[in-house]
Amino acid sequence: MTVRCVALAAGEGEADWDAFAARVGAPIYATSAWLDFLGRVAPGVCHRWVALRGDTITGTLAAVVTRDSCGALVNALPWYGTPGACVLADPEDDATRRALLGALAGLAEAEDALTCVLVLTPEEEKAAAGIYQDILRPTTTDPRIGQVTALPDRGAPALEDVLGLCSQKTRNLVRKAFKQGYTAERADDAAAWAALVRLHTETMRAKGAAPKPPEHFAALRAALPPERRSLWLARAGDTVAAALLLVHHGRQTEYLVPAADVAHRDRQPLSLLIANGMMEAMAAGRSQWNWGGTWLSQTTLHHFKAGFGAEDRPYRYLIRGRADARAVLSRELPRLRAAYPYHYLWPLSELTP
C-alpha cells in the first residue's frame, strides 16, 4: 500500500502522535511533551508530519523553523542537538523514511532555508544513513559518539546489578561513593530544582562553558509530567553535593543534566546518583540508559560513560546549506548565535571568522 505523508496543524493529532511514540518505543524527544518544551525554550514554527498507509501511522517526523533576516533556520530538532530523525514502526520501512524526509526537504526548499539541520539517532544512522544522504543532500556533517548502556531486566535491582555493568575502576569509584556518608534522594520541589540549577551553573562556568538558563529548567518541569522525569540529589548533611536530572519514556532513561559541587567531586557523589538512577530504571523495566552524544574530542567524558558499560553508537548532524550559507554564517555568526543560541547552525570549524 502506498505511503502518504500528512502535515499536522498545531495541536492536531497529539493523542495519536503520542500513542504511536509509545507503541514503537521512541525516545522522549519524539513526544508532544518534548515538542511543547522546545516551543517554550527555542520558539519557532513547529512542523509535524505523519506517514500513513491507509489510516495506520507508520512514521513521524518534526522540525522547527525560525525566520531571520538571513533566511529560515530549520532544525530537527533545536536545543543542544536534540535528535530529530524519523520515528518508524518498522525500522526497515524505507518508503516511510523517504516520504517523511521528502517533506522535510520540501519545507527547506519552500523556505529557501539558510540551513536545514537534522540530528540523526544512532539507530537511524545505522539503518538508513544512505537514504538520509540521498534525500537531504547535506552540504556538511558533524559527527558525535552516542553512548548507551543496556540495562538488565531486574524487578528488584541491587547495587551489584549496577556494578556488574561497570569496569573495575568505575566499580571502585561507585563503591567509594557509597562509603562517603552521602544520602541519595529523589525530590521534585522548588528547592531541589534550585539546587540543580545552581550546581549546573557552577559546573559549566568552571569549565568555561555556557550554562543552560534557569528558565529552561522551569520549562522542563512544566512541560514534562512527573512520571517522565527524576531529579536525584546527593546530600552531605544540609549541603547538596550533586544533582542529576533524568528523563524517561517507554523503556529508555535519558541522562540529561548532571552536576556536582567541585568541593565534593573527588568523593564521587555523582557516581552515587548514577547508580541509584540505574537501579530506578531497572525497577521500572527500562532497558536502555542513554548517555547522549559526546564530541570526538571529549575523551575524558567518553571514558567516564564507558566505565558504566556504555557502548559506542556513532551518529551525525546532517547540515544542508543554501549556496551562500558559509559566507552568510561567517559574516553574521555572532549575531545569529546571540539571537538563536539553541539552534544548531553549522560546524564552527568550517566557518571563517
N, C-alpha and C positions, 0 to 999 in steps of 0.2 A: 504494500500500500504506500502511496506517495506521502512524503513528509511535507507538511506546510508549516511555515513559521508565522506566528501571530504576535504583533506588538500589543502589549497591555497598556491600558491607560493607568494613570496614577491611582493607586488603591484597588485596582481591578484584580480579581482572581487571587488575592493573597492567601486565602484558605487553601485553595488547590495548589498554589505555589509551595506553601509550607508542607502540605501533606506529601507532595512529591519529594521534596528535600528529605523529609523524614523517612519515606519509603526506600529511597535509594542510598541512605546513609551518607548524605552530603555533609560537608563541614558547615559550621555555623555561618560562614561567610555567604552561603547560598540562601539564607533565610531572610524573610521580610524584616525580622527584628534587627538583623545586622544592617540591612539597607536603610532602615529607619535611623539607626545610629549614624551611618555615613551621611545621611541628609542633615543631621544636626551639626556635624563637625567638618564636613567637606562639601558644602552645599553646591548644587548644580541641578541639572535636569536628569533624573534617573530614567533610563530606558530599560524596559524588561521585555524579553521575548520568550515565548514558549513554542516548542516544536511539537506538532501533533500528527499522529496517524489516526485518522478518523477523529474521535473525541478523546483519545488517550494521549496524555502528555508523555513525550519520550525524551525531552530535554529542556533545559532552561539556560538563560544567559542574561546578564545585566551589565550595564555600563553607565557611567555618569559623565555628562557633558557640561563643561563650563566655558562660557564665552568670554573672550578678552579682545582688546583692540588688535592683538596679533592674530586672532582667529580662535577657533574652537580647540579646546583641550579635551580629549576623550580618554577616560581611564576606566579600565575594567580590572580592578576597581581602585579608587583612590584610598588614601590613608595608609601610609607606611607599607606599601606593597601588598595590600590585601589581594589574595588570589581571586581571579575573575574568569577562570576558564569555564568551558561548557560543563554543565552537570547533566549526566546521562543516566537513563535507566539501564542501558546496555552499553558497556564500555567498547563494544565492537561495532556500534551503530554509527558508521561514518556518514550515512545520509543525514542523520540528525545533526551531527557536527557541522557538516557543510552548510546546512540550512541556517543554523544559528550564526556561524561565523560569517556567512554571506550577509546576514542582516547587519552585523557589526561593521563589516567593511563598507556596506552601502551607506550606513549612517556617517562614517568617517568621510566618504566621498561627498555625500549631500551637504555636510557641514564644512567642506573644504578644510578639514581639521589640520591645524599646525602639527599636532602629534596625536596618534592613537596608540595607546599602550594597553596591552593585555598581559596580566601576570598569570603564567601557566601554573597549574598544580603539578607536583611530581608525577601523579598518576596520568594526567593528560600529556605531559612531556614524554613519558614512556610509551603511551599508547598511540599517539597520533601527532607527533611533532611535525611530520611532513605535511599533513593536512592544514595545520595552522600556518605553516610557511607558505603553502600554495595559495591560500585564500587571503591572508592578511598581508602577505608580501612585506615583511618587516625590513626597514632600512638598516636597522642595527638591533643587537640583542645585548642583554646584561645578565650574566649567569649568577645563580645562587646555589647553595647547597641546602636542600631541605633535610631535616633530620627527624626521624620518627622512632620511638621506642614501642615495640609490640608488647602489650601487657598480657600476662597470663590470666586465665579465667579462674578467679578466686572469689567465692562467695563471702568468705570471712578472711580477708588478707591479713598477713602479719608482716612485720618488718623484714623477716627473712625472705619473703617473696620479692621485695624490692631489692634487697642485697643480692639476690640471685641474678638480677639483671645487670649488675654493675661490675666494672673492672675492679681488680684488687685495690688499687689506690682509692677509687671512689668509695668502695665498701668501707675502707678505713676512715675516710672523711665523714661518711654518714654515721658510722658508729661513734666517732668523736663528737659529732653534733648532738647525739642523743645523751651524751655524758656531761654536757655543759650546763645543765640545770635550766635550760630554756623550757618554757611551756608553749606548745603549739595549739592554736585555737582558730576556729572559723568565726568570723564576725562580719556583720553587714551594716553596722550603724555608722553614723556620720563620723565619729571619732576614728573608727577603723579606716575608713576611706581617706580621711585627712592624713592619717599616718602613712598610708600607701603613697599618697601624692607627695608628702614631704620627703620620704626616703627616696622615691623615684627621682625627684628633682635634684636632691643632693647627689645621688649616684651619677646621673647623667652629667651634671655640671662638673663633677670631679673628673669625668672622662673627657671633658671639653666638648660634649655633645648637647644638643638642644633637647630639653625635657618635653614630654607631652604636656599640654596645658591642663590646668585643673578642670577647665570646662569639659574637656574630653572624658575625664573620669566621671564627671556628673552625667554626661550624656550616655556613657556606657551603663551606668547604674539605672538610668531612666529607661533606656531602650531595651535592655536585656532583662527578662524576668529572673527572679532569684534562682530558679532551678537551672538556669543556663550559666550561672557564674558562681565561683567560690573565691572568697578572699581569706587567705590564711595569714596569720600573724605569729611571729615568734617573739615571746616576751622574756625579758630578764627583769623580774620584779615589775616595776611600773614602766620600764623602758621597752619600746618596740625596737627589737634588734633587726628584724627583717620582715618583709611583706611579699606576698605572691598572689597575683590575680590570675585565675584560670577561667576559661570559658568552655562550655560543653555543648555538644549537640550530637544526638544519636550515640554512636559508640566511640566518639572522639573527645578527648580533652586537649585543649589548646593552651600552651604555656605562653601567656600573653605579656604580663608585666612583672618581672622580678625586681626586687630592690633590697639592699642590705646596708645597714649602718656601717660605715667604714671602720668604726672603732670595734665592731664585733665580727668583721668579715672573716678573720682568721679562725674564729671558733665555729664557723660553718652553720650559722642559723638558717641560711637559705637552703642548704642541703637537707636540713631537718624538715623544712616546709615542703620541699620537692618530694621527699619520701612519704610524708603524710598525704600530699595531694595524689600521689600514685596509688596509695592504699585506698583512698577515697574513690578514685576512678575504677579500680578493680572491683570494689564492693558494689559499684553502680553498674557493673557489667560492661564497662568501656574497654575496648581492645587496643586503642591507639592513643599514645601520648605524643602530640605533635609539637615539636620544639620550634617550629617556624623556620624561616630562612636564615642562613649565615653567609656573609660575604666570604669570598675565597681568601681574602686577606686576614680574616678573623680566626687565626689558627688556634689561639688560646680558648676562645669561646667554643669552637668546634670540638676541641679536645674535651672540654668540660661536659658538653652534651653527650659525646660519645662514651664518656665514663659511666653514664646512666643507661647504657645499652642502646643508644641511638644509632640507627643505620642511615647511611647517606642516601638521599633521594634527590638528585640534581634536577633543577628546573631553570627556566629563563624568563626574563621580561622580554616580550616582543614589542618593539617600538617601530611604528610606521610613521614616517615624517613626510610632510609636504616638501616640494623640491627646495624651498628656501629655509627649511626648518633649522638646519645647523646654523646658518648665518643669523637668522632672527633670534634664536635662542642664545647664541653667543653675545649678541648685542643687547638683548633685553633680559638676560638671565637674572640679574639682581632684582629687578622689578618684579618679574614673574615669580621668583621664589618667595619674595616677600608677600605677594598677593595670593599665591596658591601654594602655601608651604606643605600641604599634604597631598599634592598631586604629583606623581612621578612624571618628569618631562623628557629626560634624555640622560644617557651616561655622562657624568660630568667630565670624565677623562677625555671625551671626544669633542668637547666644546673649547673654543679659543677665547680666552679672556679678552 
